[in-house]
Amino acid sequence: MYRRFLCDSDYLSLLTKEALSQLVREVPDRIWQAEEASEASILEYLHGKYEIEKALEVGKIIKDYNPQITYPAGAHFLIDNHPYRALRTIQGNKRPSSVIYWEEVLDTDIEMMTPEEEDEFAKAIEDSFQPQEEEEALIRPYSLRIPTQFFPDLPFCRGSKKARKYSQRKDYLAGEYVKFAEKYYRCLAPNGPSYNDIQVPSVTGWEEVEVVDWEIFVEYPVNQVVAYEGYFYALLTLDGYDTSVNPKEADDSIWGQIADYDPNERYEFVDTEWVVCDDKVWIPTMDPNATVLEEGVNYAKHDPRNINLKKHLLRMAVYELHKLIAPHNISTARITDYEASLQWLKDAARFAIDPGIRRCMDHTTHKPVTDYGIATFRRDYDPYQNEWQI
């Protein structure tokens, strides 16, 4: 799926909400279709001359705020389609789970992937999640049921031990290796943003509590957790406690029923903060709550995207949106903006202007790439370094 560089709020600098709604016409896919076509045009002009892919990636990695993710100071996220930057570390919540997602690996023969291998790996994973006709009954995207024979070229499928650097923004399949906090881990169960289940290696915020079945005429100590008729209860006090009365019929002040875990609830870091998850009872071993967001205190508005790239990609996307609706009835203002953006691309491609994007490096000269004519007849700005200089 196309990852967007722009946000919906960016369009409000050129269009009103009503005009944008009329263009989209309740088909949100039109926005990313227009952006994808515009991005393709930009890549055609600037690829190989500027590090345009890296400049686009700056915007594409900014995702909606996820309370499961821990954001370090300086990280960016979206709130209401506006980019923000974390001023302080923003902790994510920790959810109890009986699934073991990671195991530490002590092998010393694990190697880190190169950036090129990581790109190849990610592309292979992405392609494998698109079933072919003859394999449609076998492949299930983002599932443990994906057979490894469909990934013959992936590092963790061919037996070699190559690890990626762990990131909360990436998805992981069972069997692959990651490096986190100078230690190596092997994934035992799929996790990541696409699964709505982000699990950081070695970080567990909850501990399972021992539960016993309730029995009549048995004296239980305070804070004892029992199971009765499919529910869990904790003994809160001995005042009025009667061993002949079951927890269901007893007063709530004596036997308290334990509620299911709710990710939207805030829990205290105490030994009596019981929750039920996966038919088990848990207590927190650390603060399990996400940090409360306070603008100006732990986050603030900040846009790290290249302003020129955002400006012209936006103009071209708006033109493409109009073209999807009425290709023969586009206003002159949109056409003028589109042509100006194309001229900007042409000027940037021949290095007539500075777009504010880092230039690619020539692998032979180890200097920024130049226009063909300059690269052919003038290898250096020092005239005495040019071979044709007499």
SULVENCOR-V892721 format. One record per backbone hydrogen bond with DSSP energy under -0.5 kcal/mol. CO is the residue of the C=O (numbers start at 1). NH is the residue of the N-H. If there is no record, write none. Layout:
BEGIN
co->{CO CO}
nh->{NH NH}
END
This chain:
BEGIN
co->{2 7 7 8 9 10 11 11 16 17 18 19 20 21 24 27 28 28 29 30 31 32 33 34 35 36 37 38 39 40 41 42 43 46 46 49 50 50 51 52 53 54 55 56 56 57 59 61 63 65 66 67 69 70 71 72 75 77 78 79 81 82 83 84 85 86 89 90 91 99 101 101 103 105 111 114 115 116 117 118 119 120 121 122 123 124 125 126 127 129 132 132 133 135 135 140 143 145 147 148 149 151 154 154 155 160 161 162 163 164 167 172 173 176 177 178 179 180 183 184 185 186 187 191 192 192 193 197 197 200 202 205 205 207 212 215 217 218 221 224 225 226 227 228 231 232 233 234 234 235 238 238 242 243 244 246 246 251 251 254 254 254 255 256 259 262 268 270 272 275 276 277 280 281 282 283 288 294 294 294 298 298 299 300 302 306 307 308 309 310 311 312 313 314 315 316 317 318 319 320 321 322 323 326 331 332 333 334 335 336 337 338 339 340 341 342 343 344 345 346 347 347 348 353 358 360 362 367 371 372 373 374 381 382 383 386}
nh->{4 10 11 11 12 13 14 15 20 21 22 23 24 25 27 30 31 32 33 34 35 36 37 38 39 40 41 42 43 44 45 46 47 49 50 360 48 52 55 56 57 58 59 59 60 61 62 63 78 67 69 93 71 72 90 75 86 84 65 82 9 79 302 77 300 74 91 71 291 101 188 189 186 184 163 118 119 120 121 122 123 124 125 126 127 128 129 129 130 131 135 136 136 138 139 143 146 147 150 151 152 154 157 158 160 162 111 177 113 179 170 191 176 187 164 185 166 183 180 105 178 103 175 172 195 197 196 192 199 203 204 285 286 283 227 218 219 220 224 235 212 233 214 231 228 258 226 236 256 223 240 241 245 217 246 249 250 254 255 236 237 256 257 234 276 265 270 273 274 282 261 280 277 209 275 207 94 297 298 299 87 88 296 85 304 310 311 312 313 314 315 316 317 318 319 320 321 322 323 324 325 326 327 329 335 336 337 338 339 340 341 342 343 344 345 346 347 348 349 350 352 353 351 355 51 369 366 362 375 376 377 378 383 385 386 389}
END
